[in-house]
Amino acid sequence: MSDARDPNQPGWAEPTPPPPPGGDSTPSAGWGDPTTWSQPTAAVPTPQTAAGAPRRPRGRGWLVVLAVVLGLIVAIAAAGTVLFVTRTLPPYNGARHFLDDVSNDQANASHLCAAQADNADQAVRQVRSRLESFGSIHNVAPNVFGVDRSDNTARVDFVVNYNGGRSSRTFTLLVVDENGSWRACP
């Protein structure tokens, strides 16, 4: 099946490839003859190792980072514990001792500040009567997270459960540092 027409006539010649994008008629890098295709070369050559050679040791950087992070966690936990024991626990204990006296309806002058120590019975009865004005006391407990300390005074929040634990109210107790001993000052 051959065509007897002249290939030089307009419209009967071989098709030409389309021009590259951008309107440039000269082929740029990456535009080659589509009939010639070559296998792409590897970007990174494979390493040459002898058969039976030991494997290359891997880096231990992750182990160093892990050790540093764990060390920081332990240091922060230790610092938090030290701050809790030295700053929060003493006022909390002072409030707890006084609130135990109120809960048991017993007066102990060593748990009260100097201004209230002479009238320990009266101070405990006064606090207890204020608390009982809301109902029958079931439980009195200071809140360790409710300690707000500034220098030698602190405010300690405590919760009173009423009516067999069916209702509760939160109160605040002033605690002062007197010669290294934290005492309630209601």
C-alpha positions as CSV (number, residue, x, y, z in Angstrom):
1,M,0.0,0.0,0.0
2,S,2.0,2.8,-1.1
3,D,0.7,6.2,-1.9
4,A,1.6,7.6,-5.2
5,R,1.5,11.2,-4.1
6,D,4.5,13.4,-3.7
7,P,5.5,13.7,0.1
8,N,6.6,17.3,-0.6
9,Q,3.1,18.5,-1.3
10,P,1.5,20.5,1.5
11,G,-0.5,18.4,3.9
12,W,1.1,15.1,2.8
13,A,4.5,15.2,4.6
14,E,5.5,13.3,7.8
15,P,4.1,14.9,11.0
16,T,6.6,16.9,13.0
17,P,6.7,16.7,16.8
18,P,4.9,19.6,18.6
19,P,7.0,22.5,20.0
20,P,8.0,22.4,23.7
21,P,5.9,24.4,26.1
22,G,6.8,28.1,26.3
23,G,6.8,28.6,22.6
24,D,10.6,28.0,22.2
25,S,11.3,26.1,19.0
26,T,14.6,24.8,20.2
27,P,14.5,21.8,22.5
28,S,15.6,22.5,26.1
29,A,17.2,20.1,28.6
30,G,14.8,17.2,29.2
31,W,13.3,17.3,25.7
32,G,15.0,14.7,23.7
33,D,14.0,12.5,20.8
34,P,11.1,10.4,22.0
35,T,12.4,7.4,20.0
36,T,15.7,7.2,21.9
37,W,15.2,6.3,25.6
38,S,18.0,5.5,28.0
39,Q,18.0,3.9,31.4
40,P,18.3,6.7,34.1
41,T,21.4,6.5,36.1
42,A,21.3,6.1,39.9
43,A,21.7,9.3,41.8
44,V,23.7,7.7,44.6
45,P,26.1,4.9,43.7
46,T,25.8,1.8,45.9
47,P,28.6,1.5,48.4
48,Q,31.4,-1.0,47.6
49,T,31.9,-3.4,50.5
50,A,33.8,-6.7,50.6
51,A,31.8,-9.8,51.0
52,G,31.7,-10.8,54.7
53,A,32.8,-7.3,55.9
54,P,31.2,-6.2,59.2
55,R,28.3,-3.8,59.0
56,R,28.9,-0.1,59.5
57,P,28.1,0.8,63.1
58,R,25.0,3.0,63.4
59,G,24.9,6.3,65.3
60,R,24.0,6.4,69.0
61,G,22.7,10.0,68.9
62,W,19.2,8.9,69.8
63,L,20.5,7.2,73.0
64,V,22.2,10.5,74.1
65,V,19.0,12.5,73.4
66,L,16.9,9.9,75.3
67,A,19.3,10.0,78.3
68,V,19.2,13.8,78.4
69,V,15.4,14.0,78.2
70,L,15.0,11.4,81.0
71,G,17.6,13.3,83.1
72,L,15.7,16.5,82.7
73,I,12.4,14.8,83.7
74,V,14.1,13.4,86.9
75,A,15.6,16.8,87.7
76,I,12.3,18.6,87.3
77,A,10.5,16.0,89.5
78,A,13.2,16.4,92.2
79,A,13.0,20.2,92.1
80,G,9.2,20.0,92.4
81,T,9.4,17.7,95.3
82,V,11.8,19.9,97.1
83,L,9.7,23.0,96.5
84,F,6.6,21.1,97.7
85,V,8.2,19.9,100.9
86,T,9.8,23.2,101.8
87,R,7.1,25.7,100.7
88,T,3.7,24.0,100.7
89,L,3.8,21.2,103.2
90,P,4.5,23.2,106.4
91,P,1.5,25.6,106.1
92,Y,-0.7,22.6,105.0
93,N,0.3,20.7,108.1
94,G,-0.4,23.6,110.4
95,A,-3.9,24.0,109.0
96,R,-4.4,20.2,109.1
97,H,-3.5,20.0,112.8
98,F,-5.9,22.9,113.7
99,L,-8.7,21.4,111.5
100,D,-8.3,18.1,113.3
101,D,-8.8,19.9,116.5
102,V,-12.0,21.5,115.2
103,S,-13.3,18.2,113.8
104,N,-12.7,16.4,117.1
105,D,-13.9,19.4,119.1
106,Q,-10.7,19.5,121.1
107,A,-8.6,22.6,121.7
108,N,-4.8,22.5,121.5
109,A,-3.0,25.9,122.0
110,S,0.1,24.7,120.2
111,H,-1.9,24.7,116.9
112,L,-3.0,28.3,117.2
113,C,-1.2,31.5,116.6
114,A,0.0,33.6,119.6
115,A,-3.0,36.0,119.4
116,Q,-5.4,33.0,119.7
117,A,-3.4,30.7,122.0
118,D,-4.8,32.1,125.2
119,N,-8.4,31.3,124.2
120,A,-7.8,28.0,122.4
121,D,-11.2,26.5,123.5
122,Q,-13.1,29.6,122.5
123,A,-11.3,29.7,119.0
124,V,-12.1,26.1,118.3
125,R,-15.7,26.4,119.4
126,Q,-16.1,29.6,117.4
127,V,-14.9,28.0,114.2
128,R,-16.9,24.8,114.8
129,S,-20.1,26.8,115.4
130,R,-19.5,28.8,112.2
131,L,-19.1,25.6,110.3
132,E,-22.1,23.9,111.9
133,S,-24.3,26.7,110.9
134,F,-24.4,25.1,107.4
135,G,-25.4,21.7,108.7
136,S,-24.1,18.7,110.6
137,I,-20.3,18.3,109.9
138,H,-19.4,14.9,108.5
139,N,-15.7,15.6,107.5
140,V,-13.2,18.4,107.5
141,A,-10.2,18.2,105.1
142,P,-7.6,20.7,104.0
143,N,-6.7,20.8,100.3
144,V,-3.0,20.4,99.6
145,F,-3.5,22.2,96.2
146,G,-5.2,25.1,97.9
147,V,-2.2,26.5,99.7
148,D,-1.4,30.1,98.8
149,R,1.8,31.1,100.6
150,S,3.5,34.5,100.7
151,D,6.6,34.8,103.0
152,N,5.4,34.0,106.5
153,T,1.6,33.8,105.9
154,A,-0.5,31.4,103.9
155,R,-4.1,30.8,103.1
156,V,-5.2,27.2,103.1
157,D,-8.4,26.1,101.5
158,F,-10.4,23.3,103.3
159,V,-13.5,21.4,102.4
160,V,-16.3,20.6,104.9
161,N,-18.7,17.8,104.0
162,Y,-22.1,18.1,105.5
163,N,-25.1,15.8,106.1
164,G,-23.3,12.5,105.7
165,G,-21.2,13.7,102.8
166,R,-24.2,14.7,100.6
167,S,-23.1,18.4,100.4
168,S,-19.8,20.3,100.8
169,R,-18.5,23.8,101.1
170,T,-15.0,25.3,100.7
171,F,-13.5,27.7,103.3
172,T,-10.2,29.4,103.7
173,L,-8.0,29.4,106.8
174,L,-5.2,31.9,107.6
175,V,-2.0,30.2,108.8
176,V,1.1,32.1,110.0
177,D,4.7,31.2,110.6
178,E,5.8,31.8,114.2
179,N,9.4,31.0,114.8
180,G,9.5,28.1,112.3
181,S,6.2,26.6,113.3
182,W,3.0,27.2,111.2
183,R,-0.1,27.9,113.3
184,A,-3.7,28.6,112.4
185,C,-5.0,32.1,113.1
186,P,-8.8,31.9,112.6
